Amino acid sequence: MNNTRAYTVREGDTCIRIAQRQLGSARGIEAIHRLNNLGPTPHRLRAGAVLQLPLSVRDEVVPAARLTSLHNRVESYTPERHDGRLNEALERGHRVNTHAESGAAVTFLDESRISLEEQTLVVIFGENATAASLRSQPDQATLLTGALRTHLGALVGRPPARIATPGSTIDTAGDSRISVDSARMTRLASHRGQSNMVARRRRVTVPEGFGVRVREGERPGPVRPLPLAPRFEGDASPPQIVGPEQSGRLDFGWVPEAREGVPAPSEWRVQLARDPSFVNLALDLRQPAATPRVTRDGLSPGDYYLRVIAVDAEGMESVPSAVRQLRLRAFALGPAVSSSGTSTLRAPEGFGCRIAGTREAFSASIEVPRRVQTGVECAPEGSTEESNTVTLEATLPPEVSPPPPVVVEAPPPPPPPPPPLPPRVRGTLGLEAGAVLMLGDYQRDVQGYNLGAGARLVGALRLVGPLFLSAGAGQWIFPATAQGSPLAGVVEGSAGLRLRFGHFDGLSPFVDLQGGVVATGAQILPSVSATAGLEHGLGDAVSVGGFVRYFHVFAPASLASGDAPMVSAGLSVTLRLPTRGR
């Protein structure tokens, strides 16, 4: 029984739209991909093409995203840490981490894609497709460190992708590069389409070809043009042909572009990849702007893709240059034929060869003399263009020995996982309790208030960096020692600023400067205070320590008692308020 039906693609159709409109659920996108050979995402559907659709959609959960490409060492946290797997399902809150000289690509449910560069950590915040329709809100990821590229240029009509970074939120409707460095500086370069950045309640629009920077806790800087991408010299290069035990050579030059008002490049970033999406990088190097050429030997046979990126003095990257493809092919030399003194040379697949200088037709195999330096010309099958031929000079050995056995060594142990990011304290709530010593002469000598005790609650909310807004309230009790003096109590309320340094889970010194009022008896009087303390974290949520505080109550001239200075010391306990993200 045939469980599928045919559907003719209309103008503007995408896989997700077809799943919603024809199958009634975004879950149908998995079946569309399974029944049709559409190639890598994002899929560009051609109007008039015929797709096979299922008659019904199975009751299955479609993941928020999948790990659709990976190179070298890539780890997934789902939530347990393990080596990433191709097409691995990623749910909300899962993480992907690339190590040195590694890369990965994550494709979301609507076929939007992000490419992760080396040493990058990303948290996935997309939604599963479990309802009858896909939510209109954009898929979201959080970039904690490293760099990624968004790829949405081919997806018409979808909402922007949202990427959060430390200190900013970015909505991008096209192709862009977003990075976070060790100083927690976010860089946004809009390569195709418009992007928006929001930081510290300020929103800036970044048009195509422009970029912006922002440091955590600050507002975005000015929007500036990106450097211009260079262009390669000459036409596309013909394929290279190499002989047995030989390697290819990379030798490309490019021409810088300049325009008034556009920053000049300070360096070039050269990327040579084994795939057109530039996830599997064979070369990723930076060189001075004065050297617009790259030369490398030792390339093994295969297909390579080269692009060059201009980088300005602020670390902003241009749109990548046009991609130049390098095709490197190798021919094989058969065993020597002793009777004729020749060996058989087999051309690479798709090529024909002949002895250099002859007018013979190109052939998939030719006989070449041994112990003689022989020129060989090779060209793609069906080519009559002389410029497409490549001449190789090689001294052919008398016979071909079998290759040595391959010794497989055990891989080195994996490096330890990256250290977790330190928790960011958004706010605190603490209790300070201890003894208080009265320093005022009148209060000590006449009223007999010497030594007391008390406690106060102190709350703090981060403003920027180590600076907090703080507020407190408490009560101090003084038993009287002079005859006839009653038990005295001071109720206070104050607010001010707090500087808190270090990490919450380690040593954390703090300083408070506050002003407020006190109530003592029937009097309401102004006061100021200064507090210094040192606490040590007991995990991510609690820290304990000690404090010393100077407290001064101002009295009007009409009061005989005068001002009342006090100093207190004791223990403090502080709780960290819940923090969104890490």
C-alpha positions in Angstrom: 0.0 0.0 0.0 1.3 3.4 -1.0 1.4 5.6 2.1 2.5 8.8 0.3 1.0 11.3 -2.0 2.5 13.8 -4.5 2.6 17.5 -3.9 3.8 20.2 -6.5 5.9 23.0 -4.9 4.4 26.5 -5.3 6.3 29.8 -5.4 7.5 30.8 -1.9 7.0 27.3 -0.4 9.4 26.1 2.3 9.5 22.7 4.0 8.1 24.1 7.2 5.2 25.8 5.4 4.3 22.7 3.5 4.3 20.6 6.7 2.0 23.1 8.4 -0.4 23.7 5.5 -0.5 20.2 3.9 0.1 18.0 6.9 -1.4 20.2 9.7 1.6 20.1 11.9 5.2 21.3 12.0 6.1 17.7 13.0 5.6 16.7 9.4 8.9 18.3 8.4 10.8 15.2 9.5 8.8 13.1 7.2 9.3 15.5 4.3 13.1 15.3 4.8 12.9 11.5 5.1 10.9 10.9 1.9 12.7 13.4 -0.4 16.4 13.7 -1.2 16.7 17.5 -0.7 20.3 17.7 0.2 21.8 19.9 2.9 19.8 22.5 4.6 18.6 25.2 4.1 16.5 23.7 1.3 15.7 25.9 -1.7 12.5 24.5 -3.2 11.9 25.1 -6.9 8.4 25.9 -8.0 7.0 23.0 -10.0 9.1 20.4 -8.3 7.2 17.3 -7.0 7.6 16.2 -3.4 6.3 13.0 -1.7 4.2 13.7 1.4 3.0 11.2 4.0 -0.7 10.6 4.2 -0.5 11.3 8.0 1.9 12.6 10.5 3.1 10.2 13.2 2.8 11.3 16.8 6.4 12.2 17.3 8.3 15.0 18.9 10.5 17.0 16.5 13.6 18.4 18.3 14.3 22.1 18.4 17.5 21.6 16.4 20.0 19.1 15.2 23.8 18.9 15.0 24.0 18.7 11.2 27.8 19.1 10.8 30.9 18.6 12.9 34.6 18.6 12.5 37.4 17.4 14.9 36.4 17.6 18.6 32.8 18.8 19.2 31.0 18.1 22.5 27.3 18.0 23.2 25.6 18.5 26.6 22.2 16.9 26.4 22.5 17.4 29.4 25.3 14.9 30.0 28.6 15.7 28.3 29.7 13.5 25.4 31.2 13.6 21.9 28.8 15.2 19.5 27.1 12.9 16.9 26.0 13.8 13.4 22.2 14.6 13.3 22.0 14.5 17.1 18.8 15.9 18.4 19.2 19.1 20.5 16.5 20.3 22.9 16.0 23.5 24.8 18.8 24.1 27.3 21.3 21.7 25.5 24.8 23.0 24.8 27.3 22.5 22.0 31.0 23.2 22.6 33.7 23.2 19.9 37.4 22.8 20.8 40.5 24.1 19.1 40.7 23.6 15.3 37.1 22.3 15.4 33.8 23.4 14.0 30.1 22.5 13.9 26.8 23.5 12.4 23.4 23.5 14.1 20.2 23.5 12.1 16.9 24.6 13.7 13.4 23.2 12.9 12.7 25.9 10.3 16.0 25.1 8.5 17.8 28.3 9.8 21.4 27.4 10.6 24.3 28.7 12.7 27.9 27.7 12.1 30.2 27.5 15.2 33.8 28.4 14.9 36.5 26.9 17.1 36.4 27.2 20.9 32.8 28.3 20.9 30.1 27.5 23.5 26.4 27.8 22.6 23.2 27.1 24.5 20.2 26.1 22.4 16.9 27.8 23.3 14.6 26.8 20.4 11.2 25.2 20.8 10.0 21.7 20.0 7.3 21.2 17.4 4.6 19.4 19.5 1.6 21.5 18.7 -0.5 21.8 15.5 1.5 24.7 14.3 5.0 26.2 14.7 5.3 29.2 17.0 6.0 32.5 15.3 8.7 33.5 17.7 12.3 33.0 16.5 14.5 30.2 17.5 17.0 31.4 20.0 20.5 30.4 21.1 22.9 32.0 23.7 26.5 32.5 22.7 28.6 32.4 25.8 32.1 32.5 24.2 33.6 32.1 20.8 32.0 33.0 17.4 29.2 31.9 15.2 27.7 32.7 11.8 23.9 32.9 11.2 22.6 31.7 7.8 19.1 32.9 7.1 19.5 34.6 3.8 17.6 32.0 1.8 14.6 31.7 4.2 12.0 34.2 3.0 9.3 35.4 5.4 10.6 33.8 8.6 11.0 35.9 11.8 14.6 37.0 12.7 16.8 34.6 14.6 17.5 35.8 18.2 21.0 35.3 19.6 21.7 36.3 23.2 25.2 37.2 24.4 26.6 38.4 27.7 25.1 41.9 28.0 23.1 42.0 24.7 20.3 40.5 22.6 20.7 40.3 18.8 17.9 39.8 16.2 19.2 39.1 12.7 17.2 38.6 9.6 20.0 37.5 7.3 23.6 36.3 7.4 25.8 37.7 10.2 28.9 37.0 12.3 28.6 37.3 16.1 31.5 36.8 18.5 32.2 37.1 22.2 35.9 37.4 23.3 37.6 36.8 26.7 36.9 40.4 27.8 33.2 39.7 27.2 33.1 42.1 24.3 30.3 41.2 21.7 30.9 42.0 18.1 28.1 41.9 15.5 28.8 42.1 11.8 25.8 42.2 9.4 26.9 40.5 6.2 23.5 40.1 4.5 20.2 41.7 5.7 19.5 43.9 8.7 20.2 43.1 12.3 19.2 44.8 15.6 21.1 44.9 18.9 19.7 45.7 22.4 21.9 46.4 25.3 21.3 48.3 28.5 17.8 49.3 27.1 19.3 50.9 24.0 18.4 49.5 20.6 20.5 50.0 17.5 19.8 49.0 13.9 22.8 47.5 12.0 22.3 47.6 8.2 23.9 45.2 5.8 27.6 45.9 5.6 27.9 47.5 9.0 28.9 46.3 12.5 28.7 47.3 16.1 30.5 46.4 19.4 29.3 46.3 23.0 31.0 45.3 26.3 28.9 43.6 28.9 27.2 46.1 31.2 27.6 48.9 28.7 25.5 50.4 25.9 26.3 49.6 22.2 29.0 51.7 20.5 28.5 53.5 17.2 27.4 51.6 14.1 30.3 51.6 11.7 30.9 50.2 8.2 32.7 46.9 7.9 35.9 46.6 5.9 35.5 45.6 2.3 36.0 42.0 1.1 39.0 41.6 -1.2 38.7 40.1 -4.7 41.0 37.3 -6.1 43.5 37.9 -8.8 42.8 36.3 -12.2 40.3 33.7 -13.3 39.4 30.4 -11.6 42.4 28.0 -11.3 42.5 24.8 -13.4 42.7 21.5 -11.5 46.1 20.5 -10.1 47.4 17.0 -10.9 50.1 15.4 -8.7 52.0 12.2 -9.0 52.5 9.3 -6.5 53.8 10.4 -3.1 53.5 14.1 -4.1 51.5 16.8 -2.6 49.8 19.9 -4.0 50.5 23.6 -3.6 48.2 26.5 -2.6 49.2 29.8 -4.2 46.6 32.5 -4.4 46.8 36.3 -4.3 44.0 38.9 -3.9 43.4 42.6 -4.4 42.3 44.8 -1.4 39.3 47.0 -2.0 39.1 50.6 -0.7 36.3 53.2 -0.4 36.2 56.5 1.4 34.8 56.3 4.9 35.3 52.5 5.1 38.0 51.3 7.5 41.0 49.7 5.9 41.9 46.1 6.9 44.6 45.6 9.5 45.0 41.9 8.7 43.6 39.1 6.5 41.9 36.0 7.7 42.5 33.2 5.2 40.3 30.1 5.4 40.8 26.9 3.4 38.0 24.3 3.9 37.3 20.8 2.7 33.5 21.6 2.4 31.7 24.6 0.9 30.1 25.5 4.2 33.5 26.1 5.8 33.0 23.8 8.9 35.8 21.4 8.0 38.8 23.8 7.9 42.2 22.7 6.7 43.7 26.1 7.2 42.5 29.2 9.2 45.3 31.7 9.6 45.7 35.5 10.0 48.4 37.5 8.3 49.3 41.2 8.0 47.4 43.5 5.6 50.6 44.1 3.7 50.7 40.4 2.6 47.7 39.9 0.2 48.8 36.4 -0.8 48.8 32.9 0.7 51.2 30.1 -0.2 51.1 26.6 1.3 52.7 23.3 0.3 51.7 19.7 1.4 48.1 19.6 0.4 46.7 16.1 0.0 44.4 15.3 -3.0 40.8 16.5 -2.8 38.5 19.4 -3.3 39.2 22.6 -1.4 37.4 25.9 -1.0 39.3 29.2 -0.3 38.0 32.5 1.0 39.6 35.6 2.5 38.1 38.0 5.1 39.3 41.5 5.8 39.6 42.3 9.6 39.9 46.0 10.8 41.7 47.4 13.8 38.6 46.8 16.0 38.3 43.2 15.1 35.3 43.5 12.9 35.2 41.1 10.0 34.1 41.9 6.4 31.7 39.8 4.3 33.8 36.8 3.1 35.2 37.1 -0.3 33.9 35.1 -3.2 34.9 31.4 -2.8 37.7 30.1 -5.0 37.7 26.3 -5.5 40.9 24.3 -5.7 40.6 20.8 -7.2 43.6 18.6 -6.5 43.8 15.2 -8.2 46.4 12.5 -8.1 47.3 9.8 -10.6 48.5 6.3 -9.7 51.5 4.5 -11.2 51.0 0.7 -11.8 53.7 -1.9 -11.4 56.6 -2.0 -13.8 56.3 -4.2 -16.9 59.7 -5.8 -17.3 59.4 -6.9 -20.9 58.7 -3.5 -22.3 60.5 -1.4 -19.6 57.4 0.7 -19.0 54.9 1.3 -16.2 51.1 2.0 -16.5 50.0 5.4 -15.3 46.3 5.7 -14.4 44.7 9.1 -14.6 42.5 10.5 -11.8 38.8 9.8 -12.2 37.3 12.3 -14.7 40.7 13.1 -16.3 42.7 11.9 -19.2 46.6 12.0 -19.6 49.2 11.7 -22.3 53.0 12.0 -22.7 53.9 15.7 -22.8 54.6 17.1 -26.2 52.7 14.5 -28.1 49.5 15.0 -30.0 47.9 11.8 -28.9 44.4 11.8 -27.4 44.1 12.0 -23.6 43.5 8.6 -22.2 42.6 7.1 -18.8 45.8 5.1 -18.8 49.1 5.4 -20.6 52.5 3.6 -20.7 55.4 5.7 -19.5 59.1 4.7 -19.6 60.9 3.8 -16.3 64.0 5.5 -14.9 63.4 8.5 -17.2 62.1 12.0 -16.3 58.9 12.2 -18.2 56.5 15.0 -18.7 52.8 14.1 -18.4 49.9 16.3 -19.4 46.4 15.8 -17.9 43.1 17.5 -18.6 39.5 17.0 -17.6 37.5 14.6 -19.8 36.0 16.2 -22.8 38.2 19.3 -22.5 39.9 20.7 -25.6 41.2 23.9 -23.9 44.9 23.8 -23.8 44.9 26.1 -20.7 43.1 23.3 -18.8 46.1 21.0 -19.1 48.7 20.6 -16.4 52.2 19.5 -17.0 53.9 17.3 -14.3 57.7 16.6 -14.3 58.4 13.4 -12.4 61.2 10.8 -12.4 59.3 7.5 -12.4 60.8 4.7 -10.3 61.8 1.3 -11.9 59.0 -0.3 -10.0 56.3 0.5 -7.4 56.7 -1.0 -3.9 53.6 -1.7 -1.9 52.9 1.0 0.6 54.2 0.4 4.2 51.7 -0.9 6.7 49.7 1.8 8.4 50.4 1.9 12.1 47.4 3.1 14.1 48.4 4.7 17.3 46.0 5.2 20.2 44.6 8.7 20.2 45.8 11.0 22.9 43.5 11.4 25.9 41.0 14.2 25.4 41.8 17.5 27.1 39.8 18.3 30.3 36.5 20.1 29.7 36.5 23.9 29.8 36.1 25.3 33.3 32.5 26.4 34.0 31.8 30.1 33.7 31.7 31.9 37.1 28.2 32.6 38.3 27.1 36.2 37.8 25.5 37.7 40.9 22.4 39.7 39.9 21.4 40.6 43.5 22.0 39.7 47.1 20.1 39.6 50.4 22.1 39.5 53.6 21.9 39.6 57.4 24.5 41.5 59.5 24.4 40.9 63.3 26.8 41.8 66.1 27.9 44.1 68.9 27.8 48.0 68.8 30.0 50.4 70.8 28.7 53.9 71.5 31.4 56.6 71.0 29.4 59.7 72.0 30.5 61.2 75.3 27.1 62.4 76.4 25.5 59.0 75.6 28.3 57.1 77.4 28.9 59.4 80.5 25.5 60.8 81.1 23.0 58.3 79.8 25.2 55.2 80.3 24.8 53.7 76.9 28.1 51.9 76.3 27.8 48.5 74.6 24.8 47.1 72.7 23.8 44.6 70.1 21.6 44.4 67.1 21.0 43.2 63.5 20.1 44.6 60.1 18.9 43.2 56.7 20.7 44.5 53.7 19.6 44.0 50.0 21.7 44.8 46.9 20.9 44.9 43.2 23.7 45.0 40.5 23.9 48.2 38.5 27.1 47.7 36.4 30.2 45.6 37.0 31.0 45.5 40.8 28.6 48.4 41.6 25.4 47.6 43.5 22.5 49.7 44.7 22.0 48.7 48.4 19.4 49.3 51.1 19.1 48.2 54.7 17.0 48.3 57.8 17.7 47.2 61.4 17.6 47.8 65.1 20.3 48.3 67.8 19.6 47.9 71.6 21.6 49.5 74.4 21.1 48.4 78.0 21.6 51.4 80.3 24.3 51.3 82.9 23.7 54.8 84.4 21.1 54.9 87.2 17.6 56.0 86.0 18.3 55.5 82.2 15.9 53.3 80.4 16.7 50.6 77.8 17.4 52.4 74.5 16.7 51.3 71.0 17.6 52.7 67.7 15.6 51.7 64.5 17.3 52.7 61.2 16.7 52.6 57.5 19.3 53.6 54.9 20.2 53.3 51.2 23.3 53.9 49.1 25.9 52.1 47.0 27.9 48.9 47.5 31.1 47.8 45.8 31.5 44.0 45.8 34.6 42.4 44.2 35.6 38.8 43.4 33.4 35.9 42.7 30.5 34.8 44.8 31.8 31.3 45.2 35.2 32.6 46.5 36.6 35.4 48.6 34.4 38.5 48.1 35.3 41.8 49.8 32.6 44.6 49.9 32.3 48.2 50.9 29.0 50.1 51.7 28.3 53.8 51.8 24.8 54.7 52.9 22.6 57.5 54.2 19.3 57.3 56.0 17.3 58.1 59.1 17.0 56.6 62.6 14.1 56.6 65.0 15.1 56.8 68.7 12.4 57.6 71.1 10.2 60.4 69.6 13.1 61.7 67.5 13.6 61.1 63.7 17.2 62.0 62.9 19.5 61.8 59.8 22.4 59.4 59.7 25.3 58.2 57.5 27.2 54.9 57.7 30.3 53.2 56.1 30.7 49.4 56.1 33.6 47.1 55.1 33.4 43.4 55.0 34.9 40.1 53.7 32.9 37.0 52.9 33.7 33.5 51.5 31.3 31.5 49.3 29.8 28.2 50.4 28.9 27.1 46.9 27.0 29.3 44.4 24.2 30.4 46.7 25.5 31.4 50.2 28.5 33.3 51.5 29.5 34.0 55.1 32.0 36.4 56.7 32.5 39.4 59.0 32.0 43.2 58.8 32.9 46.4 60.6 30.6 49.5 60.4 30.8 53.1 61.4 27.4 54.7 62.1 26.9 58.4 62.8 23.5 60.0 63.9 23.3 63.7 63.6 21.4 65.7 66.3 20.1 69.3 66.0 21.7 71.9 68.2 18.6 72.0 70.3 19.3 68.6 71.7 21.7 68.5 74.6 22.9 65.0 73.7 24.6 66.0 70.5 25.6 63.6 67.7 25.8 59.9 68.4 28.7 58.1 66.6 28.8 54.3 66.9 30.9 51.5 65.6 29.7 47.9 65.2 31.3 44.6 64.2 30.0 41.1 63.8 29.1 38.3 61.3 27.3 38.5 58.0 25.4 35.9 55.9 24.5 36.7 52.3 22.2 34.8 49.8 22.6 35.2 46.0 19.3 36.0 44.3 18.4 33.6 41.4 20.2 34.6 38.2 18.8 34.0 34.6 21.4 32.1 32.5 25.1 31.7 33.3 
